[in-house]
């Protein structure tokens, strides 16, 4: 079951949640990367809420190895913010 719809237009990825509130998910397999990194997001959220960036260290195939960093999405018009991801591997 899809929890979101993602569309790229003019170089911008737009994601719209389609399921219950708080269930939208967008994933991308990156393989082995090294960090730390900063993920920059440009968001417009009517009600705001919590977000989370998750990764699997060293491209692990076991989801129990997942690590994450949480962030808050303020309600309001378009805003840009950065999330520091201390990922190693």
DRENLO-395571 format. One record per residue: residue number from 1; y negated, z, x negated of N, C-alpha, C, O in turn. Coordinates in steps of 0.1 Angstrom, whole numbers, m for minus. Layout:
<pts>
+-----+---------+-------+--------+----------+-------+---------+---------+-------+--------+---------+-------+--------+
! num ! n.north !  n.up ! n.east ! ca.north ! ca.up ! ca.east ! c.north !  c.up ! c.east ! o.north !  o.up ! o.east !
+-----+---------+-------+--------+----------+-------+---------+---------+-------+--------+---------+-------+--------+
! NUM !       Y !     Z !      X !        Y !     Z !       X !       Y !     Z !      X !       Y !     Z !      X !
...
+-----+---------+-------+--------+----------+-------+---------+---------+-------+--------+---------+-------+--------+
</pts>
This chain:
<pts>
+-----+---------+-------+--------+----------+-------+---------+---------+-------+--------+---------+-------+--------+
! num ! n.north !  n.up ! n.east ! ca.north ! ca.up ! ca.east ! c.north !  c.up ! c.east ! o.north !  o.up ! o.east !
+-----+---------+-------+--------+----------+-------+---------+---------+-------+--------+---------+-------+--------+
!   1 !      12 !     0 !     m8 !        0 !     0 !       0 !     m12 !     0 !     m9 !     m14 !     9 !    m18 !
!   2 !     m21 !    m9 !     m7 !      m34 !   m10 !     m14 !     m43 !     1 !    m10 !     m45 !     3 !      2 !
!   3 !     m49 !     8 !    m20 !      m59 !    18 !     m16 !     m73 !    14 !    m19 !     m83 !    21 !    m16 !
!   4 !     m74 !     2 !    m25 !      m88 !    m4 !     m28 !     m87 !   m19 !    m29 !     m76 !   m25 !    m31 !
!   5 !     m98 !   m25 !    m28 !     m100 !   m40 !     m31 !    m110 !   m41 !    m42 !    m121 !   m36 !    m41 !
!   6 !    m106 !   m49 !    m52 !     m115 !   m51 !     m64 !    m117 !   m66 !    m65 !    m108 !   m74 !    m64 !
!   7 !    m130 !   m69 !    m67 !     m135 !   m83 !     m68 !    m144 !   m84 !    m79 !    m153 !   m76 !    m81 !
!   8 !    m143 !   m95 !    m88 !     m152 !   m97 !     m98 !    m161 !  m109 !    m94 !    m155 !  m120 !    m91 !
!   9 !    m174 !  m107 !    m94 !     m183 !  m118 !     m91 !    m195 !  m117 !   m100 !    m201 !  m107 !   m101 !
!  10 !    m199 !  m128 !   m106 !     m210 !  m129 !    m116 !    m209 !  m118 !   m126 !    m219 !  m112 !   m130 !
!  11 !    m197 !  m115 !   m131 !     m194 !  m106 !    m142 !    m195 !   m91 !   m138 !    m195 !   m82 !   m146 !
!  12 !    m195 !   m88 !   m125 !     m195 !   m75 !    m120 !    m183 !   m72 !   m112 !    m179 !   m79 !   m103 !
!  13 !    m176 !   m61 !   m115 !     m164 !   m56 !    m108 !    m169 !   m47 !    m97 !    m175 !   m37 !    m99 !
!  14 !    m165 !   m51 !    m84 !     m169 !   m43 !     m73 !    m156 !   m38 !    m67 !    m147 !   m46 !    m64 !
!  15 !    m155 !   m25 !    m65 !     m143 !   m19 !     m59 !    m147 !   m12 !    m46 !    m156 !    m4 !    m46 !
!  16 !    m139 !   m14 !    m35 !     m141 !    m8 !     m23 !    m129 !    m1 !    m18 !    m118 !    m7 !    m17 !
!  17 !    m130 !    12 !    m15 !     m118 !    19 !     m10 !    m114 !    15 !      3 !    m123 !    12 !     12 !
!  18 !    m101 !    13 !      6 !      m96 !     9 !      19 !     m87 !    19 !     26 !     m84 !    17 !     37 !
!  19 !     m83 !    29 !     19 !      m74 !    39 !      24 !     m82 !    51 !     28 !     m94 !    51 !     31 !
!  20 !     m75 !    62 !     29 !      m81 !    75 !      32 !     m91 !    79 !     21 !     m90 !    75 !     10 !
!  21 !    m102 !    86 !     25 !     m112 !    90 !      15 !    m105 !    97 !      3 !     m96 !   105 !      5 !
!  22 !    m109 !    94 !     m9 !     m104 !   100 !     m21 !     m91 !    94 !    m26 !     m85 !   100 !    m35 !
!  23 !     m87 !    83 !    m21 !      m74 !    77 !     m25 !     m76 !    64 !    m33 !     m66 !    58 !    m37 !
!  24 !     m88 !    59 !    m34 !      m91 !    46 !     m41 !     m86 !    47 !    m55 !     m88 !    57 !    m62 !
!  25 !     m80 !    36 !    m60 !      m74 !    36 !     m74 !     m75 !    22 !    m79 !     m73 !    12 !    m73 !
!  26 !     m80 !    22 !    m92 !      m80 !     9 !     m99 !     m74 !    12 !   m113 !     m78 !    21 !   m120 !
!  27 !     m64 !     4 !   m116 !      m57 !     6 !    m129 !     m57 !    m6 !   m137 !     m58 !   m18 !   m133 !
!  28 !     m55 !    m4 !   m150 !      m55 !   m15 !    m160 !     m47 !   m10 !   m172 !     m50 !     0 !   m178 !
!  29 !     m37 !   m17 !   m176 !      m29 !   m14 !    m188 !     m35 !   m19 !   m200 !     m38 !   m31 !   m201 !
!  30 !     m38 !   m10 !   m210 !      m45 !   m14 !    m222 !     m37 !   m14 !   m234 !     m41 !   m18 !   m245 !
!  31 !     m24 !    m9 !   m234 !      m16 !    m8 !    m246 !     m21 !     3 !   m255 !     m27 !    13 !   m250 !
!  32 !     m20 !     1 !   m268 !      m24 !    12 !    m277 !     m38 !    10 !   m282 !     m42 !    m1 !   m287 !
!  33 !     m46 !    20 !   m279 !      m60 !    20 !    m283 !     m63 !    33 !   m289 !     m56 !    43 !   m287 !
!  34 !     m74 !    33 !   m297 !      m78 !    46 !    m303 !     m92 !    50 !   m298 !    m100 !    41 !   m296 !
!  35 !     m95 !    62 !   m296 !     m107 !    67 !    m291 !    m113 !    77 !   m301 !    m109 !    78 !   m312 !
!  36 !    m123 !    84 !   m297 !     m128 !    86 !    m283 !    m137 !    74 !   m279 !    m141 !    66 !   m288 !
!  37 !    m139 !    73 !   m266 !     m147 !    62 !    m261 !    m156 !    68 !   m250 !    m154 !    79 !   m245 !
!  38 !    m166 !    60 !   m246 !     m175 !    63 !    m235 !    m173 !    52 !   m225 !    m175 !    40 !   m228 !
!  39 !    m170 !    55 !   m213 !     m169 !    46 !    m202 !    m181 !    46 !   m194 !    m185 !    57 !   m188 !
!  40 !    m188 !    35 !   m193 !     m201 !    34 !    m185 !    m198 !    29 !   m171 !    m191 !    18 !   m170 !
!  41 !    m202 !    36 !   m161 !     m200 !    32 !    m147 !    m214 !    30 !   m140 !    m223 !    38 !   m143 !
!  42 !    m214 !    20 !   m132 !     m226 !    18 !    m123 !    m220 !    19 !   m109 !    m212 !    11 !   m105 !
!  43 !    m225 !    29 !   m102 !     m219 !    33 !     m89 !    m229 !    35 !    m78 !    m240 !    40 !    m80 !
!  44 !    m225 !    31 !    m66 !     m232 !    34 !     m54 !    m222 !    40 !    m45 !    m212 !    34 !    m41 !
!  45 !    m225 !    53 !    m41 !     m216 !    60 !     m32 !    m223 !    67 !    m21 !    m232 !    75 !    m23 !
!  46 !    m220 !    63 !     m9 !     m227 !    69 !       3 !    m225 !    84 !      3 !    m235 !    91 !      6 !
!  47 !    m213 !    89 !      1 !     m210 !   103 !       3 !    m208 !   110 !    m11 !    m207 !   123 !    m11 !
!  48 !    m206 !   103 !    m21 !     m204 !   109 !     m34 !    m189 !   115 !    m34 !    m182 !   113 !    m25 !
!  49 !    m186 !   122 !    m45 !     m173 !   128 !     m46 !    m168 !   129 !    m60 !    m176 !   127 !    m70 !
!  50 !    m155 !   131 !    m62 !     m149 !   133 !     m75 !    m143 !   120 !    m80 !    m138 !   113 !    m72 !
!  51 !    m143 !   118 !    m93 !     m136 !   107 !     m99 !    m128 !   112 !   m111 !    m130 !   124 !   m115 !
!  52 !    m119 !   104 !   m116 !     m111 !   107 !    m127 !    m107 !    95 !   m135 !    m104 !    85 !   m129 !
!  53 !    m107 !    96 !   m148 !     m102 !    85 !    m157 !     m90 !    91 !   m163 !     m90 !   101 !   m169 !
!  54 !     m79 !    83 !   m162 !      m66 !    88 !    m167 !     m61 !    77 !   m177 !     m64 !    66 !   m176 !
!  55 !     m53 !    82 !   m187 !      m47 !    73 !    m197 !     m34 !    79 !   m202 !     m32 !    91 !   m200 !
!  56 !     m26 !    70 !   m207 !      m13 !    74 !    m213 !     m15 !    73 !   m228 !     m17 !    62 !   m233 !
!  57 !     m13 !    84 !   m235 !      m15 !    84 !    m250 !      m5 !    74 !   m256 !       7 !    74 !   m253 !
!  58 !     m11 !    66 !   m266 !       m2 !    57 !    m274 !       6 !    48 !   m265 !      17 !    44 !   m269 !
!  59 !       1 !    44 !   m254 !        8 !    34 !    m245 !      21 !    40 !   m239 !      30 !    32 !   m236 !
!  60 !      22 !    53 !   m238 !       34 !    60 !    m233 !      38 !    54 !   m220 !      29 !    51 !   m211 !
!  61 !      51 !    52 !   m218 !       56 !    47 !    m205 !      59 !    58 !   m195 !      62 !    56 !   m184 !
!  62 !      58 !    71 !   m200 !       62 !    82 !    m192 !      49 !    88 !   m185 !      40 !    93 !   m192 !
!  63 !      48 !    87 !   m172 !       36 !    92 !    m165 !      33 !   107 !   m166 !      22 !   111 !   m164 !
!  64 !      43 !   115 !   m170 !       41 !   129 !    m172 !      33 !   131 !   m185 !      28 !   143 !   m186 !
!  65 !      31 !   121 !   m193 !       23 !   123 !    m205 !       8 !   120 !   m203 !       0 !   121 !   m212 !
!  66 !       5 !   116 !   m190 !       m9 !   112 !    m187 !     m19 !   123 !   m190 !     m16 !   135 !   m188 !
!  67 !     m30 !   119 !   m195 !      m42 !   128 !    m197 !     m53 !   123 !   m189 !     m53 !   111 !   m185 !
!  68 !     m63 !   132 !   m186 !      m74 !   127 !    m177 !     m86 !   135 !   m180 !     m86 !   146 !   m186 !
!  69 !     m98 !   129 !   m176 !     m111 !   136 !    m176 !    m117 !   133 !   m163 !    m118 !   122 !   m158 !
!  70 !    m122 !   144 !   m157 !     m128 !   143 !    m143 !    m143 !   142 !   m145 !    m149 !   146 !   m155 !
!  71 !    m149 !   136 !   m134 !     m163 !   134 !    m134 !    m168 !   135 !   m119 !    m160 !   132 !   m110 !
!  72 !    m180 !   138 !   m117 !     m186 !   138 !    m103 !    m194 !   126 !   m101 !    m201 !   121 !   m110 !
!  73 !    m193 !   120 !    m89 !     m201 !   108 !     m85 !    m211 !   113 !    m75 !    m207 !   117 !    m64 !
!  74 !    m224 !   114 !    m79 !     m234 !   118 !     m69 !    m236 !   108 !    m58 !    m234 !    96 !    m60 !
!  75 !    m239 !   114 !    m46 !     m242 !   105 !     m35 !    m255 !    98 !    m37 !    m264 !   104 !    m43 !
!  76 !    m256 !    86 !    m33 !     m269 !    79 !     m34 !    m268 !    64 !    m37 !    m257 !    59 !    m38 !
!  77 !    m280 !    59 !    m40 !     m281 !    45 !     m43 !    m275 !    42 !    m57 !    m271 !    51 !    m64 !
!  78 !    m276 !    30 !    m62 !     m271 !    26 !     m75 !    m275 !    35 !    m86 !    m287 !    39 !    m87 !
!  79 !    m266 !    40 !    m94 !     m269 !    48 !    m106 !    m259 !    45 !   m117 !    m247 !    41 !   m114 !
!  80 !    m263 !    46 !   m129 !     m254 !    44 !    m140 !    m252 !    57 !   m148 !    m262 !    64 !   m150 !
!  81 !    m240 !    60 !   m151 !     m237 !    72 !    m159 !    m225 !    69 !   m168 !    m218 !    59 !   m166 !
!  82 !    m223 !    78 !   m178 !     m213 !    76 !    m188 !    m203 !    87 !   m187 !    m207 !    99 !   m185 !
!  83 !    m190 !    84 !   m189 !     m180 !    95 !    m190 !    m174 !    94 !   m204 !    m169 !    84 !   m208 !
!  84 !    m174 !   105 !   m211 !     m168 !   106 !    m224 !    m153 !   108 !   m223 !    m149 !   118 !   m216 !
!  85 !    m145 !   100 !   m229 !     m131 !   100 !    m228 !    m126 !   104 !   m242 !    m127 !    95 !   m251 !
!  86 !    m120 !   115 !   m245 !     m116 !   120 !    m258 !    m102 !   114 !   m262 !     m95 !   121 !   m270 !
!  87 !     m99 !   103 !   m257 !      m85 !    98 !    m259 !     m82 !    95 !   m274 !     m91 !    89 !   m281 !
!  88 !     m71 !    99 !   m278 !      m66 !    96 !    m291 !     m53 !    89 !   m290 !     m43 !    95 !   m286 !
!  89 !     m53 !    76 !   m292 !      m41 !    68 !    m291 !     m39 !    61 !   m278 !     m29 !    54 !   m275 !
+-----+---------+-------+--------+----------+-------+---------+---------+-------+--------+---------+-------+--------+
</pts>
